[in-house]
Amino acid sequence: MKTIIIGGGIMGLAAAWGLTRDGNHIELFEQGPLPNPLGSSVDQHRLIRHPYGDYVGYARMIDHAFAAWDLLWSDLGAKHYAPTGMLALTGNGETWAERSARTLAAIGKPMEELDLAELPRRFPQLSATGVERAFWTASGGVLFAQDIVAGLARHLARQPAVTLRPGTRVRSVDLDRAHIVTDTGTEHQADCIVVSAGAWVNRLLPATKGRLVPSRQVVVYFDIPDSDRALWAKGPMIIDKAGDVGLYLVPPAAGRGLKVGDHDFSRSGDPDGPREAAPSDVAPLLARCHDLLRGYDKWRIEQLKVCFYTVTEDERFVVEKLGRQGWVMSPCSGHGFKFGALMGLELARTIANERDPTQHARWAAGLEGALAT
Ligand SMILES: Cc1cc2nc3c(=O)[nH]c(=O)nc-3n(C[C@H](O)[C@H](O)[C@H](O)COP(=O)(O)OP(=O)(O)OC[C@H]3O[C@@H](n4cnc5c(N)ncnc54)[C@H](O)[C@@H]3O)c2cc1C
């Protein structure tokens, strides 16, 4: 069986990996270089964590996600991950951390609630203004995203059944006939097509317009004093909902940068537009950094990175059969990377073994238990 994959971010590459492990043929098209720095998947890091608010389906899926990453590390011969643990802070009327703790307790993975008086001793790098409750879990950490996609692209390039076509934009797709036309007018045919085109998806698939909404997001990399870096390098990832903006912090594990971002969707912007940002774009985030992080006055902005992803109304993933021979693969809403290896493996199994597409879509949306193997 031959599958055409459109888009070489983590989703397209992982689907190709899953399919080729089962002996299928792949032709993968990527409009930019492979990996493409303009894609969502190309950044120093992405977080993986068990706490998931009320989304019990995704909380349960994390163990499967870790198992899929382990399989990938073994195929790549390299592990692109650093465990850090996670600190969840809450206050200001927000309840995400409490709800996450409740969900995890219900599935037998309790978080530890910390005594607030303990915080300064355990995490001296925080001043934690406004924090009313704090929860800790030792699981979770940092996936080195750009190393993963680069490693996967190199691995796939070595597989005889895989043809990679970087610098080749697909202009149109027929999901009933499994047929595509590229920008230069070349036609390609397969048995199945997976559209994993990230924030560009609506340009190929009018059916997803309005449901998958491209969203411009800005993250901040900081240049910090060496003494702070040494402390933070051993620090946890943080999700803080105790201020006026929800903040996540990625510690500078294994020599990477220290990054801060928020989960407030802009739901606007053009992924082919300019990628510049100003500190005013992230003013509430910087204000919260000032209140949360000890020594912040000495920190300098190193880079404001603009990135695009797609968002759905309920933040659930869309991995659905479309047309007679097609799939749209869009696990995103800003939280898809951690499931990349798992999403790729499972979609490959569903395509190759003709599992029920409806059940697959419900599973990817976090509404169904594990899929039958
Ligand atoms: C700032 C930010 C922070 C995030 N943090 C986290 C996190 O901590 N944890 C987490 O789990 N997730 C996180 N995510 C989400 C995660 O990165 C995305 O869900 C994931 O990378 C999406 O991968 P993708 O393959 O669908 O899209 P992409 O990586 O964007 O790949 C799509 C590819 O398709 C190509 N393409 C598009 N159209 C065409 C065409 N017509 N022809 C050929 N090629 C085409 C594009 O060039 C692109 O390379 C974050 C995302 C962002 C932006």
The ligand as an SDF file (V2000), in Angstrom:
LIG
                    3D

 53 58  0  0  0  0  0  0  0  0999 V2000
    4.3620   28.2930   20.6190 C   0  0  0  0  0  0  0  0  0  0  0  0
    3.8870   26.8630   20.6470 C   0  0  0  0  0  0  0  0  0  0  0  0
    4.0140   26.1250   21.8070 C   0  0  0  0  0  0  0  0  0  0  0  0
    3.5640   24.8020   21.8560 C   0  0  0  0  0  0  0  0  0  0  0  0
    3.7460   24.0830   22.9940 N   0  0  0  0  0  0  0  0  0  0  0  0
    3.4040   22.7850   23.0250 C   0  0  0  0  0  0  0  0  0  0  0  0
    3.7280   21.9950   24.1570 C   0  0  0  0  0  0  0  0  0  0  0  0
    4.3680   22.4510   25.1070 O   0  0  0  0  0  0  0  0  0  0  0  0
    3.3360   20.6920   24.1530 N   0  0  0  0  0  0  0  0  0  0  0  0
    2.6770   20.1420   23.1050 C   0  0  0  0  0  0  0  0  0  0  0  0
    2.3300   18.9590   23.1740 O   0  0  0  0  0  0  0  0  0  0  0  0
    2.3870   20.8690   21.9930 N   0  0  0  0  0  0  0  0  0  0  0  0
    2.7410   22.1740   21.9210 C   0  0  0  0  0  0  0  0  0  0  0  0
    2.4840   22.9070   20.8030 N   0  0  0  0  0  0  0  0  0  0  0  0
    1.7050   22.3220   19.7070 C   0  0  0  0  0  0  0  0  0  0  0  0
    2.5510   21.4920   18.7550 C   0  0  0  0  0  0  0  0  0  0  0  0
    3.7720   22.1100   18.4600 O   0  0  0  0  0  0  0  0  0  0  0  0
    1.7300   21.2370   17.4900 C   0  0  0  0  0  0  0  0  0  0  0  0
    0.5200   20.6080   17.8730 O   0  0  0  0  0  0  0  0  0  0  0  0
    2.4450   20.3290   16.4890 C   0  0  0  0  0  0  0  0  0  0  0  0
    3.7530   20.7610   16.2550 O   0  0  0  0  0  0  0  0  0  0  0  0
    1.6420   20.3200   15.1840 C   0  0  0  0  0  0  0  0  0  0  0  0
    2.3630   19.5440   14.2350 O   0  0  0  0  0  0  0  0  0  0  0  0
    1.8680   19.4250   12.7420 P   0  0  0  0  0  0  0  0  0  0  0  0
    2.7370   18.4250   12.0880 O   0  0  0  0  0  0  0  0  0  0  0  0
    0.3920   19.2130   12.7190 O   0  0  0  0  0  0  0  0  0  0  0  0
    2.0810   20.8930   12.1020 O   0  0  0  0  0  0  0  0  0  0  0  0
    3.4110   21.5760   11.5380 P   0  0  0  0  0  0  0  0  0  0  0  0
    4.5750   21.2860   12.3690 O   0  0  0  0  0  0  0  0  0  0  0  0
    3.0710   23.0200   11.3130 O   0  0  0  0  0  0  0  0  0  0  0  0
    3.6380   20.8630   10.1420 O   0  0  0  0  0  0  0  0  0  0  0  0
    2.8240   21.0870    9.0180 C   0  0  0  0  0  0  0  0  0  0  0  0
    3.7300   21.0970    7.8020 C   0  0  0  0  0  0  0  0  0  0  0  0
    2.9350   21.0620    6.6150 O   0  0  0  0  0  0  0  0  0  0  0  0
    3.6030   21.7940    5.6210 C   0  0  0  0  0  0  0  0  0  0  0  0
    2.6320   22.1340    4.5850 N   0  0  0  0  0  0  0  0  0  0  0  0
    1.5130   22.8980    4.7440 C   0  0  0  0  0  0  0  0  0  0  0  0
    0.8480   22.9990    3.5800 N   0  0  0  0  0  0  0  0  0  0  0  0
    1.5290   22.2840    2.6770 C   0  0  0  0  0  0  0  0  0  0  0  0
    1.3260   22.0150    1.2790 C   0  0  0  0  0  0  0  0  0  0  0  0
    0.2670   22.5000    0.6370 N   0  0  0  0  0  0  0  0  0  0  0  0
    2.2250   21.2530    0.6470 N   0  0  0  0  0  0  0  0  0  0  0  0
    3.3050   20.7340    1.2970 C   0  0  0  0  0  0  0  0  0  0  0  0
    3.5520   20.9790    2.6130 N   0  0  0  0  0  0  0  0  0  0  0  0
    2.6610   21.7360    3.2930 C   0  0  0  0  0  0  0  0  0  0  0  0
    4.1410   22.9870    6.3980 C   0  0  0  0  0  0  0  0  0  0  0  0
    5.1980   23.6390    5.7120 O   0  0  0  0  0  0  0  0  0  0  0  0
    4.5870   22.3580    7.7180 C   0  0  0  0  0  0  0  0  0  0  0  0
    5.9510   22.0100    7.7130 O   0  0  0  0  0  0  0  0  0  0  0  0
    2.9390   24.2270   20.7170 C   0  0  0  0  0  0  0  0  0  0  0  0
    2.8560   24.9600   19.5300 C   0  0  0  0  0  0  0  0  0  0  0  0
    3.3300   26.2540   19.4910 C   0  0  0  0  0  0  0  0  0  0  0  0
    3.2470   26.9980   18.1780 C   0  0  0  0  0  0  0  0  0  0  0  0
  1  2  1  0
  2  3  1  0
  2 52  2  0
  3  4  2  0
  4  5  1  0
  4 50  1  0
  5  6  2  0
  6  7  1  0
  6 13  1  0
  7  8  2  0
  7  9  1  0
  9 10  1  0
 10 11  2  0
 10 12  1  0
 12 13  2  0
 13 14  1  0
 14 15  1  0
 14 50  1  0
 15 16  1  0
 16 17  1  0
 16 18  1  0
 18 19  1  0
 18 20  1  0
 20 21  1  0
 20 22  1  0
 22 23  1  0
 23 24  1  0
 24 25  2  0
 24 26  1  0
 24 27  1  0
 27 28  1  0
 28 29  2  0
 28 30  1  0
 28 31  1  0
 31 32  1  0
 32 33  1  0
 33 34  1  0
 33 48  1  0
 34 35  1  0
 35 36  1  0
 35 46  1  0
 36 37  1  0
 36 45  1  0
 37 38  2  0
 38 39  1  0
 39 40  1  0
 39 45  2  0
 40 41  1  0
 40 42  2  0
 42 43  1  0
 43 44  2  0
 44 45  1  0
 46 47  1  0
 46 48  1  0
 48 49  1  0
 50 51  2  0
 51 52  1  0
 52 53  1  0
M  END
$$$$
